[in-house]
């Protein structure tokens, strides 16, 4: 994996409150390492591993994505008609 992509993923996990990061230095430069997974991170993993919870979350995500897509289409169509 590209180290810049991994670094961004680490930062996103930290922003969500799932991990605590620390700094590391090497010949390649400064980067982050995961020091620990927070209780919120453990809860997320536990829920993600539960098939029932995961399926429900994916269904809600698809429904939300579909609604957003329809609204974008409506907005684009309105713009074309003006």
N, C-alpha and C positions, 0 to 999 in steps of 0.2 A: 504494500500500500504506500502511496505517496505520503511522505512525512508531513507535508503541508495539509493534506486532506485529514490525516490522523489528528494533527494538531487542532484543526477546526472542529472535528468531532469531539475531542476532549473538551474544548471550550464550550461547545453547545451542551454537553452533558453537565458541565459545571453550572452554566446559566440556568438549567432546569432544576438544579439542586440535587442531582443524582450522584455526583462525585465531588471530592475535594482534590484539587490539583496542587502539585508542587513543581518547582523549577529544577531542571537538570541541565548540566553543561557537558558537552562533548566536543570532539574535534570538529563536528558538523555544526556546532553552535548551541544556542540555548533553546530548550524546549520544555514541554510539560510532561509530567508523569502523574498517573492517578495514585494518590496517596491512600484513599479509601473510598469505598462506596457508602453513601449515606443511607439512612433508614428509608428515605424516599426512593433511592435507587434500588434498594432491596425489595421494596414494595412493588416497584415497577416490574422488576424481573419476575417476581412471584406471580403477578397478574398476567404478565406476558406468557408465562409458561402454562397458565390455566387455559385450556382450549376454549372453554365456554366464555370466559371473560374476553379472550383475544378475538373470538368470532364476533361477539357483540360489539366490541370496539371497532373492528373492521367494517361491520355493517353501518355503524353510525358514521364512520369516516367516509364511506362511499356515498351515503345519503347526503352528507354535508357537501362533499365534493361535487356531486351531481347538482345540488341546489346552486352552488356558486357558479358552476359552468352555465346553467340555464340563465342566471342573472347576467353573466358576462355576454352571452349571446343576445339577450334582450337589449343590453346597453349598446352593443355593436350594431344591432339592427336599427335602433333609434338613430344612431350617428350616421348611418348610411342613408336614412330617409330625410335627413335635414339638409 
